C-alpha cells in the first residue's frame, strides 16, 4: 500500500485539511496552529474580465479544491465546499522544508463544472494566521447547455400592441432541464416585434419575425406573425386590376442582380432579387413567393430578407456564363442577371477535390476569448460559423460539417453572434469526440454548403484535461 494522500498533515490538524476553514471577507477568521514547519495558504478564485458568474448569467454555489505537491506529486487535499463569489479558503499544511510549492486547482460549479483553473502557490513555514491570499485564475468552461427550447413555438398577433410571454428552458446532453440560467432575448426584426429582457414580445408592425432566446452560444427561436386586417377586403372585386392577385411587387419592374458578376469557377456570387411596385417604388417588406433558376451551377435556398429583397448564393465549379431568371407569385420576372465564371485552376476532371475550399470565419465558444476546451468534459463545444458579405452561413449543410473531426449534434442555432447584422449558424460538437491533444492551440472546422461549396475555418483554443 502506498503512502496516505493525507501524508504531510500533522494528525491533530487533519480536520483542517478535510473540512477546510472557509474565510469569508466579511468575518476575517483565520485558523490558528503551530508555526514551526507549518505554513498557511490562502486561495481566491480570479475571473477573467467579463466572465464572472454575474457577467455570464450563471449561478455558482460550490467550490472543489485539489492541492498537490508541485510537479504532480502527492495529493494534499481534494474536497468540495459551499461557495459564494468573493469567498477565500485557507489551508494549514505541514511542510517538508522552510518553503514548499503547491499546485492548487479550483473548480467552481452549480449543477456542472463552470470554471476551472490552476496555479502555483509558495507556502512558507511560520505563516499560520498571517499568510497572504493568492489569486488563482479560473477559465469559464461554459454552462453544459446542450439545447434550448422556446415556448410557444409560434404566435400570431392580430393587432399592433398585442403581446405574448415567451419562456425558454436549457437542457444538458441527457435532456435534463438546467436551472440557474439567464437568457438573452432578441428579435430578428424590431420593426415587426419587440421583446424585452424577460421574453415578453409585443407587436410593432405587420410582418413576420423571430423571437430568439440564447445562453452560452446555444439558441432557439419562435416565429411571430403580426397580421392585422388584410387590405381593403377579400375577393377580387369588380375593379380593373388585371393582375392575377394582390402580389407584394410587380414582376415587370422588379430586378435580379449577381454580385460579383464575374468570378473564378468555384467561387460564390450573391444573387439578389429586389421587388418594386408597378410605379417603380421599392418595397420595404417581404412575403412574396419568389423563385430563381440558373442555366449554370447551383443556387442555395432563397432567403427572404424581409426588406423587399431576396438573396441566394450561386456557385459553379465549371467555367461559363450563367443566366439567372426568376418568378414572383408564379409570374416571370422580366429582368434577368448574368454571372460569368472564369477558368481558374484547370478543369480537373474526375472525382478529385475540385476548387480550393473557401476560408470562412468561425468563433469557438462565442463570447470567450480564451476558448478553453476540457477534453475530459462530457458536454458539447459550441462553434459559430459567421456570415459575411459573400458568404451566408445559413446555407451551410450541418451534416457535412466536422470540427476537429467531430460531427455536430442537435439542430443548429441561427442568430447574429458577432453583432454585424447578419445571421450566423451555431453548431454543437461532443467534446469527447474532438480529435485534440492537451496543449493544442488551433483547431479547424470544415464542411460544405447545401449547394456543394467547400469551406474551412480556423480559430485558437486552449485544450486541457
C-alpha positions as CSV (number, residue, x, y, z in Angstrom):
1,X,0.0,0.0,0.0
2,X,1.4,3.4,-0.9
3,X,1.5,6.5,1.3
4,X,-1.7,8.1,2.5
5,X,-2.7,11.0,0.4
6,X,-3.0,13.0,3.6
7,X,0.7,12.4,4.5
8,X,2.3,15.6,5.4
9,X,-0.5,16.9,7.7
10,X,0.0,16.9,11.4
11,X,-2.5,14.4,12.8
12,X,-4.2,16.8,15.1
13,X,-4.7,19.2,12.1
14,X,-6.1,16.6,9.8
15,X,-9.6,18.1,10.4
16,X,-8.3,21.4,8.9
17,X,-7.3,19.6,5.7
18,X,-10.6,17.7,5.4
19,X,-13.0,20.4,6.4
20,X,-11.0,23.5,5.4
21,X,-11.6,26.8,7.1
22,X,-13.6,29.0,4.8
23,X,-12.5,32.5,5.4
24,X,-15.1,35.0,4.1
25,X,-14.2,38.6,3.5
26,X,-16.9,39.5,6.0
27,X,-15.8,37.6,9.1
28,X,-12.0,37.6,8.5
29,X,-11.5,34.4,10.6
30,X,-8.2,32.6,10.4
31,X,-7.1,29.1,11.5
32,X,-4.6,29.0,14.3
33,X,-1.9,26.5,14.7
34,X,1.8,25.9,15.4
35,X,4.4,27.9,13.4
36,X,7.4,25.5,13.1
37,X,7.4,23.7,9.7
38,X,3.7,24.5,9.3
39,X,2.5,27.1,6.8
40,X,-0.8,28.5,5.7
41,X,-2.0,29.2,2.2
42,X,-5.0,31.4,1.2
43,X,-6.7,31.0,-2.1
44,X,-9.2,33.1,-4.1
45,X,-10.7,32.5,-7.5
46,X,-10.0,35.2,-10.0
47,X,-12.3,35.6,-13.0
48,X,-11.3,36.9,-16.4
49,X,-12.8,40.2,-17.5
50,X,-16.5,39.7,-18.5
51,X,-16.5,36.1,-17.2
52,X,-17.7,36.4,-13.6
53,X,-20.9,34.5,-12.7
54,X,-22.9,37.7,-12.9
55,X,-21.4,38.6,-16.3
56,X,-22.3,35.3,-18.0
57,X,-25.6,34.8,-16.2
58,X,-24.8,31.6,-14.2
59,X,-25.1,30.5,-10.6
60,X,-22.1,29.2,-8.7
61,X,-22.6,27.7,-5.2
62,X,-19.8,25.1,-4.8
63,X,-16.0,25.0,-4.9
64,X,-13.8,22.0,-5.4
65,X,-10.2,22.4,-4.3
66,X,-7.4,20.0,-5.2
67,X,-4.0,20.6,-3.7
68,X,-0.9,18.5,-4.5
69,X,2.8,18.9,-4.3
70,X,4.3,20.8,-7.2
71,X,5.1,18.7,-10.3
72,X,2.2,16.3,-9.9
73,X,3.2,15.0,-6.5
74,X,1.2,13.7,-3.6
75,X,-2.4,14.9,-3.3
76,X,-2.6,17.1,-0.2
77,X,-6.4,17.8,-0.3
78,X,-9.4,17.2,-2.5
79,X,-12.7,18.5,-1.2
80,X,-15.9,20.4,-2.1
81,X,-17.0,23.4,-0.2
82,X,-20.0,25.8,-0.3
83,X,-19.1,28.9,-2.2
84,X,-20.2,32.4,-2.7
85,X,-18.5,34.9,-5.0
86,X,-15.7,36.7,-3.1
87,X,-15.0,33.8,-0.7
88,X,-11.5,32.8,0.1
89,X,-10.3,29.4,1.5
90,X,-7.3,28.7,3.8
91,X,-5.3,25.6,4.5
92,X,-2.6,24.8,7.1
93,X,0.0,22.4,5.7
94,X,2.8,20.5,7.3
95,X,5.9,21.3,5.2
96,X,8.9,19.3,4.2
97,X,11.1,22.4,4.2
98,X,11.0,26.0,5.1
99,X,9.1,26.7,1.9
100,X,7.2,24.4,-0.5
101,X,5.5,24.9,-3.8
102,X,1.9,23.6,-4.0
103,X,-0.2,23.2,-7.2
104,X,-3.7,24.5,-6.4
105,X,-6.7,23.6,-8.7
106,X,-10.0,25.4,-8.2
107,X,-13.3,24.2,-9.9
108,X,-16.5,26.2,-9.4
109,X,-19.8,24.9,-10.2
110,X,-23.6,24.7,-9.7
111,X,-25.0,21.7,-11.4
112,X,-21.9,21.2,-13.6
113,X,-18.4,22.5,-13.8
114,X,-18.4,26.1,-14.9
115,X,-14.9,27.3,-14.1
116,X,-11.6,25.6,-13.8
117,X,-8.1,26.9,-13.1
118,X,-4.7,26.0,-11.6
119,X,-1.9,28.0,-10.1
120,X,1.3,27.5,-8.1
121,X,1.4,28.8,-4.6
122,X,4.6,29.1,-2.5
123,X,3.8,28.2,1.2
124,X,6.3,29.3,3.9
125,X,6.8,27.9,7.4
126,X,5.7,30.1,10.2
127,X,2.9,31.8,8.3
128,X,-0.1,30.3,10.1
129,X,-2.5,33.2,10.7
130,X,-0.6,35.6,8.5
131,X,-0.4,34.1,5.0
132,X,-1.4,36.4,2.1
133,X,-4.3,35.3,-0.1
134,X,-3.1,34.2,-3.6
135,X,-5.4,34.5,-6.6
136,X,-5.9,31.6,-8.9
137,X,-7.2,32.4,-12.4
138,X,-10.1,30.3,-13.5
139,X,-11.5,30.0,-17.0
140,X,-15.1,29.9,-17.9
141,X,-15.8,26.5,-19.5
142,X,-19.4,27.0,-20.5
143,X,-22.7,26.0,-18.8
144,X,-23.1,22.5,-20.1
145,X,-26.1,23.7,-22.1
146,X,-26.8,21.3,-25.0
147,X,-30.0,22.7,-26.3
148,X,-32.6,25.5,-25.7
149,X,-36.3,25.3,-26.2
150,X,-38.5,28.3,-26.6
151,X,-42.3,28.1,-25.9
152,X,-44.6,28.7,-27.6
153,X,-43.0,27.9,-31.0
154,X,-45.4,30.2,-32.9
155,X,-47.6,33.2,-32.1
156,X,-50.0,35.3,-34.2
157,X,-50.8,38.9,-33.3
158,X,-54.0,40.3,-34.9
159,X,-53.4,43.9,-33.7
160,X,-50.5,46.2,-33.1
161,X,-49.5,46.5,-29.4
162,X,-50.7,42.9,-28.7
163,X,-48.2,41.0,-26.5
164,X,-47.3,37.4,-25.6
165,X,-45.0,36.0,-22.9
166,X,-42.4,33.5,-24.2
167,X,-40.4,31.2,-22.0
168,X,-37.1,29.3,-22.5
169,X,-35.6,26.2,-21.0
170,X,-32.0,25.0,-21.2
171,X,-31.2,21.3,-21.4
172,X,-28.0,19.3,-20.9
173,X,-26.7,16.4,-23.2
174,X,-29.0,13.9,-21.4
175,X,-32.1,16.1,-21.9
176,X,-32.2,17.2,-18.3
177,X,-33.6,20.7,-17.7
178,X,-31.0,23.1,-16.3
179,X,-31.8,25.8,-13.8
180,X,-30.0,28.9,-12.9
181,X,-29.6,30.1,-16.5
182,X,-30.2,33.7,-17.6
183,X,-31.3,34.0,-21.2
184,X,-30.7,36.8,-23.7
185,X,-33.8,37.6,-25.6
186,X,-33.7,39.3,-29.1
187,X,-35.7,39.7,-32.2
188,X,-34.8,39.3,-35.9
189,X,-36.8,42.4,-36.8
190,X,-37.6,45.1,-34.2
191,X,-40.0,46.8,-36.7
192,X,-42.3,43.8,-36.5
193,X,-41.9,42.6,-32.9
194,X,-40.0,43.8,-29.9
195,X,-39.0,41.6,-27.0
196,X,-37.9,42.6,-23.5
197,X,-35.3,41.0,-21.2
198,X,-37.9,38.7,-19.7
199,X,-39.1,37.3,-23.0
200,X,-42.3,39.3,-23.4
201,X,-42.9,40.1,-27.1
202,X,-45.1,43.0,-28.4
203,X,-46.3,43.5,-32.0
204,X,-44.9,46.7,-33.6
205,X,-45.6,46.3,-37.4
206,X,-47.1,43.9,-39.9
207,X,-44.9,41.1,-41.0
208,X,-43.0,38.1,-39.6
209,X,-40.1,37.9,-37.2
210,X,-38.2,35.5,-35.0
211,X,-38.1,35.8,-31.2
212,X,-34.7,34.3,-30.1
213,X,-33.6,33.1,-26.7
214,X,-29.9,32.3,-26.2
215,X,-27.5,31.3,-23.5
216,X,-23.8,30.3,-23.8
217,X,-24.0,30.3,-27.6
218,X,-27.0,28.0,-27.8
219,X,-30.3,29.4,-29.0
220,X,-33.8,28.5,-30.1
221,X,-36.4,30.6,-31.9
222,X,-40.2,31.1,-32.1
223,X,-41.9,32.5,-35.2
224,X,-44.2,35.6,-34.6
225,X,-46.6,36.8,-37.2
226,X,-48.3,40.2,-37.0
227,X,-51.3,40.1,-39.3
228,X,-53.9,42.9,-38.8
229,X,-56.8,43.5,-41.2
230,X,-55.6,42.4,-44.7
231,X,-56.1,45.2,-47.3
232,X,-59.4,46.6,-48.5
233,X,-61.4,43.4,-48.5
234,X,-61.4,39.8,-49.6
235,X,-62.2,38.6,-53.1
236,X,-61.1,40.0,-56.4
237,X,-63.9,42.6,-56.7
238,X,-65.0,44.2,-59.9
239,X,-62.2,46.7,-60.2
240,X,-59.9,46.9,-63.2
241,X,-57.0,45.1,-61.6
242,X,-55.7,43.0,-64.4
243,X,-53.1,41.2,-62.3
244,X,-53.7,37.6,-61.0
245,X,-53.9,38.6,-57.3
246,X,-52.5,41.1,-54.9
247,X,-48.8,40.2,-55.1
248,X,-46.3,42.2,-53.0
249,X,-44.5,43.5,-56.1
250,X,-44.6,43.9,-59.8
251,X,-42.6,41.3,-61.9
252,X,-42.3,43.9,-64.6
253,X,-40.3,46.3,-62.5
254,X,-38.5,44.0,-60.0
255,X,-34.8,43.3,-60.6
256,X,-32.3,40.5,-60.4
257,X,-28.6,41.1,-59.9
258,X,-25.4,39.0,-59.3
259,X,-22.5,40.3,-57.3
260,X,-19.8,39.8,-58.3
261,X,-20.9,39.4,-61.9
262,X,-17.5,37.8,-62.9
263,X,-15.5,35.5,-60.7
264,X,-13.3,32.4,-60.8
265,X,-15.1,29.0,-61.1
266,X,-15.6,27.6,-57.7
267,X,-16.3,31.0,-56.0
268,X,-19.6,32.2,-54.9
269,X,-21.8,35.1,-56.2
270,X,-24.7,36.6,-54.3
271,X,-27.9,36.8,-56.3
272,X,-30.3,39.5,-55.2
273,X,-34.0,39.9,-56.2
274,X,-35.3,43.4,-55.4
275,X,-39.0,44.0,-55.5
276,X,-40.6,47.1,-56.9
277,X,-44.2,48.0,-57.3
278,X,-45.9,49.0,-60.6
279,X,-44.8,52.6,-60.2
280,X,-41.2,51.6,-59.7
281,X,-41.1,52.3,-56.0
282,X,-39.0,49.8,-53.9
283,X,-40.9,47.6,-51.4
284,X,-39.7,47.5,-47.8
285,X,-41.2,44.2,-46.7
286,X,-41.1,40.7,-47.9
287,X,-43.6,37.9,-48.1
288,X,-43.7,37.4,-51.9
289,X,-43.4,33.9,-53.4
290,X,-40.1,34.3,-55.3
291,X,-38.2,31.5,-57.1
292,X,-34.9,31.5,-59.0
293,X,-33.4,29.3,-61.7
294,X,-29.9,29.3,-63.3
295,X,-28.5,27.9,-66.6
296,X,-25.1,27.0,-65.0
297,X,-24.1,26.0,-61.5
298,X,-26.4,25.7,-58.5
299,X,-28.3,28.1,-56.2
300,X,-28.7,27.9,-52.5
301,X,-32.2,28.1,-51.0
302,X,-33.6,31.6,-51.4
303,X,-33.7,33.8,-48.2
304,X,-36.4,36.4,-47.7
305,X,-34.6,39.4,-46.1
306,X,-37.9,40.9,-45.1
307,X,-36.9,44.3,-46.6
308,X,-38.2,43.8,-50.1
309,X,-35.1,41.8,-51.2
310,X,-34.4,38.1,-51.5
311,X,-30.9,36.5,-51.8
312,X,-29.3,33.2,-52.8
313,X,-25.8,32.0,-53.4
314,X,-24.7,30.9,-56.9
315,X,-21.8,28.6,-57.3
316,X,-20.3,26.8,-60.3
317,X,-17.2,24.6,-60.5
318,X,-17.3,24.8,-64.3
319,X,-16.3,28.0,-66.2
320,X,-19.0,29.6,-68.3
321,X,-21.9,32.1,-68.2
322,X,-24.9,31.7,-66.0
323,X,-28.2,33.4,-66.7
324,X,-30.4,33.7,-63.6
325,X,-34.1,34.1,-64.0
326,X,-37.0,34.2,-61.5
327,X,-40.7,34.3,-60.9
328,X,-42.8,36.4,-58.5
329,X,-46.0,34.8,-57.3
330,X,-45.8,32.5,-60.3
331,X,-45.3,35.2,-62.9
332,X,-42.0,35.6,-64.7
333,X,-39.8,38.5,-63.6
334,X,-38.9,40.5,-66.7
335,X,-35.3,41.1,-65.6
336,X,-32.5,38.5,-65.6
337,X,-28.9,38.5,-64.3
338,X,-25.7,37.3,-66.0
339,X,-22.8,35.9,-64.0
340,X,-19.6,34.7,-65.7
341,X,-17.3,32.0,-64.1
342,X,-13.8,32.2,-65.5
343,X,-11.3,29.4,-65.7
344,X,-9.1,29.1,-62.6
345,X,-7.0,26.1,-61.8
346,X,-7.9,23.9,-64.7
347,X,-10.9,21.7,-65.4
348,X,-9.7,18.9,-63.1
349,X,-11.9,16.1,-64.3
350,X,-12.6,13.1,-62.2
351,X,-13.6,12.7,-58.6
352,X,-10.8,15.0,-57.2
353,X,-11.4,17.6,-54.6
354,X,-12.1,20.3,-57.1
355,X,-11.6,24.0,-56.2
356,X,-9.8,25.0,-53.0
357,X,-12.2,25.4,-50.1
358,X,-13.1,29.0,-49.3
359,X,-12.0,30.4,-46.0
360,X,-14.8,31.3,-43.6
361,X,-14.7,32.9,-40.1
362,X,-15.6,30.8,-37.1
363,X,-15.9,31.5,-33.4
364,X,-15.3,28.7,-30.9
365,X,-17.3,29.1,-27.7
366,X,-18.8,32.5,-28.7
367,X,-18.3,35.1,-26.1
368,X,-15.0,33.6,-24.8
369,X,-11.6,35.0,-25.8
370,X,-9.6,32.1,-24.3
371,X,-11.7,29.3,-25.8
372,X,-10.7,26.7,-23.2
373,X,-11.7,23.1,-24.1
374,X,-11.7,20.5,-21.3
375,X,-11.0,17.2,-23.2
376,X,-12.4,15.3,-20.3
377,X,-15.8,17.0,-20.5
378,X,-18.9,15.1,-21.3
379,X,-20.6,18.2,-22.7
380,X,-20.5,19.9,-26.0
381,X,-18.4,22.7,-27.6
382,X,-20.4,25.4,-29.4
383,X,-18.9,26.8,-32.6
384,X,-20.4,29.7,-34.6
385,X,-19.9,29.9,-38.4
386,X,-20.0,33.6,-39.2
387,X,-21.7,35.2,-42.2
388,X,-20.0,37.8,-44.3
389,X,-20.9,39.8,-47.5
390,X,-20.0,36.9,-49.8
391,X,-20.9,34.0,-47.5
392,X,-24.3,33.2,-45.9
393,X,-23.7,30.8,-43.0
394,X,-27.4,29.8,-43.2
395,X,-26.6,27.9,-46.4
396,X,-24.3,25.5,-44.5
397,X,-25.3,21.9,-44.6
398,X,-24.8,20.9,-40.9
399,X,-24.5,17.2,-41.8
400,X,-21.2,17.8,-43.7
401,X,-19.5,19.9,-41.0
402,X,-16.6,18.4,-39.0
403,X,-15.0,20.3,-36.1
404,X,-11.7,18.7,-35.1
405,X,-13.0,15.5,-36.7
406,X,-16.3,15.5,-34.7
407,X,-19.8,15.7,-36.2
408,X,-22.4,18.2,-34.9
409,X,-25.3,17.1,-32.7
410,X,-28.8,18.5,-32.4
411,X,-30.2,21.1,-34.6
412,X,-28.2,24.3,-35.4
413,X,-29.0,27.7,-33.9
414,X,-29.4,30.7,-36.1
415,X,-28.5,34.1,-34.6
416,X,-26.4,37.1,-35.1
417,X,-23.4,36.1,-33.0
418,X,-21.0,38.9,-33.8
419,X,-23.5,41.7,-34.0
420,X,-22.8,42.7,-37.6
421,X,-26.5,42.4,-38.7
422,X,-26.0,39.1,-40.5
423,X,-27.4,35.8,-39.1
424,X,-24.8,33.2,-38.3
425,X,-25.1,29.4,-37.7
426,X,-24.2,27.9,-34.3
427,X,-23.4,24.2,-34.2
428,X,-22.5,21.9,-31.2
429,X,-20.0,19.2,-31.1
430,X,-19.5,16.5,-28.4
431,X,-16.3,17.5,-26.7
432,X,-15.3,13.8,-26.1
433,X,-15.3,13.3,-29.9
434,X,-12.8,16.1,-30.7
435,X,-9.5,14.9,-32.1
436,X,-7.4,17.3,-30.0
437,X,-4.5,16.7,-27.7
438,X,-3.7,18.5,-24.5
439,X,-1.8,21.7,-25.4
440,X,-3.3,22.1,-28.8
441,X,-3.8,25.8,-29.6
442,X,-5.5,25.8,-33.0
443,X,-8.5,23.9,-34.5
444,X,-10.1,23.5,-37.9
445,X,-13.7,23.3,-39.0
446,X,-14.6,22.1,-42.5
447,X,-17.8,21.4,-44.4
448,X,-19.9,22.2,-47.4
449,X,-22.9,24.4,-48.2
450,X,-26.2,22.9,-49.4
451,X,-25.0,23.8,-53.0
452,X,-21.8,21.9,-52.5
453,X,-19.3,24.7,-51.9
454,X,-16.5,23.5,-49.6
455,X,-15.2,25.8,-46.8
456,X,-12.8,25.7,-43.9
457,X,-12.4,27.9,-40.8
458,X,-9.8,28.2,-38.0
459,X,-9.7,29.5,-34.5
460,X,-7.4,29.4,-31.5
461,X,-8.2,27.2,-28.5
462,X,-6.6,26.1,-25.2
463,X,-7.0,22.3,-24.9
464,X,-6.5,20.8,-21.4
465,X,-7.7,17.9,-19.3
